[in-house]
Amino acid sequence: MGRKEEGLIPEIVSAVVPGPKSVEYHNRCTKYFKGLSEQVKLFPVAFESGKGYVLTDVDGNRYIDFSSGIYVTTLGHCHPKISEAVAKYAGQLMNCHDFTTEIKMRLVEKLAAILPGDLKGFQLYDCGTAAVEAGLRICRAATGKHELVSGFYDFHGKTYGGVSLGHIRSTAYGATRAPGSHMVPRPDPYRPIWTKADGTIDTDKYIEFYEIYLDRGTVGSVAAFVLEPIQGWGGSIIPPDDFFPKLKSLCERKNILLMADEVLTSWGRTGKWLCMEHWNVVPDVVSIGKGFGNGFPVTCVAVREKYAKSFESISASSSYGGNPMACAAALASTEVIEEENLLEHAQHLEKVFRKKMADWTTKYQIVGDCRVKGCLLGVELVKDKKTKEPFDAAGKMVYQKAFRKGLAWIPAGHILRMSPPIIMPEEIAIKGMDIIEESIAETEKELLK
Ligand SMILES: Cc1ncc(COP(=O)(O)O)c(C=O)c1O
C-alpha cells in the first residue's frame, strides 16, 4: 500500500546542502521575513515543489518528507484530487461569508456520517488557533461556567485563550494567563510523577489529583478540561490507554465538558479520524485542523448534538471559515482517506515504525524513549538514561545530519518528532527511519567520544 513517486529518493545533487540557490534565496528573504522557527534557522533550505512524500529544493535536491509541512500535508503534497477540488472553486466561487453552498452541505453531511458518537454540530475556520478559541467559547457558553483546565506542556495555538492553556514561556513572551486558566500535570509514561509499586505510571493518582484540584484549586466554575489527545509540540507524548476514559468519567461526574484539541492528531495522523477513537472516548467539543484540508487552511470545531445550539451564542462565523475552496479541500481530503484506505495504512505504518525503533533504547546510549501512534512519532534523546536529562545538542546534530542525507523533518530540541504523510509506502518509511538511525549513531559517536 501507499503511493510510489518516480525517481531516486532521497537524491542530494548539491556539493553541500543547503545548496547555493537556497542560501541566496534564504538570505534575501530573511532580510525582511522575520521570526523563523528553530528548524529553519538550523537548516535554511528553500523549497520549490512537493509531490506526495517527495520535497524538492531550489537546487534540485530531493528529500523524503518526514514532516508533512508541520503535520499538515498528511496525504502528501499536491494530491491531484485535492488540488483539482480547490482549483475548481478558485475558478467558481471564492467566498460568500457563511451562506450555504453545495460543497459546504456535502462536507458537513460527510462529517456527521464519519465522526464518532453524536458529534453533529460544526463550524469552520481558517486556522487551528481560531478553531480552538471557538471551542473554548462553546465550552463556556454551553455550561455557563468560565474556568478551563489544561495540562503541562499542552499546546493550543498562539492567541490569548490558547496560550493561556499552553506552555506559556515558549509561546507568549511577557504574557500572563487569562483569568480562570489552570494547568495540571498530565501523565507522561516516560517522565511520570505518580507511579505504581512496579514503577509504571499510575493514572488513578492523576485523576485523584484532578478531583482534589477541582475542589480546592478552582473557584468551582470549571467549564472544561481542554487537552491534546497526544501532545505534539510537547514531544509526541502519548498518555496511557486508561487516561482519557478515566478523565471522561471524572468530567461526567463533575458536570464538566471534555474538549479534545485534535488540530494535530486528527484526520488520519494517528490512524483514526480522531485520535480519541483509540480510547473509545467521544469528547464534547473537538477542534480539528492541519491535515483536515491537507495544506489548504481549513479547520473545524465539532460539538456533540446537545451543545450545538451554543454556536448561536458565540457569534461563530468568520471571514474565511467554510469558504467554498476550503470546503472542497476538506471534503476531497476526507474522500481520499476513505478511497485509498489510508486510516488502515497509517495503522500499518505504525507497526513498521515500531519494529524499526524496537531496539533503539538498548542499542543507543542517547535514546531514552521511542513512541509512535499511527504516523506520529517521537524519539527522546537524553544525556543520561537515569536522570533523563534532555540532550539538546544531540537533537540538533541528528536533525542536521539527517537533513543533509535527504530527510526533511521537524524535530524540536532533544525530541525527534516525525510526522510522515500517511500515503508513504513501507519501503520509503523504512528508508527514512534508516537515515534517522544512521544520524543517531553518528551523533552518539561524535558527542560521547
Ligand atoms: C494541538 C494544536 N492546537 C492548536 C494549534 C494551532 O494551530 P494553527 O497553527 O493552525 O493556528 C496547533 C498548531 O500546531 C496544535 O498543534
The ligand as a Gaussian input file, in Angstrom:
#p B3LYP/6-31G(d) Opt

LIG

0 1
 C       -2.792000      20.974000      19.258000
 C       -2.732000      22.257000      18.493000
 N       -3.685000      23.173000      18.684000
 C       -3.688000      24.344000      18.016000
 C       -2.695000      24.646000      17.114000
 C       -2.706000      25.949000      16.381000
 O       -2.988000      25.712000      15.033000
 P       -2.603000      26.795000      13.914000
 O       -1.127000      26.909000      13.878000
 O       -3.201000      26.224000      12.644000
 O       -3.281000      28.060000      14.302000
 C       -1.676000      23.715000      16.878000
 C       -0.588000      24.041000      15.938000
 O        0.452000      23.455000      15.912000
 C       -1.694000      22.485000      17.585000
 O       -0.735000      21.584000      17.410000

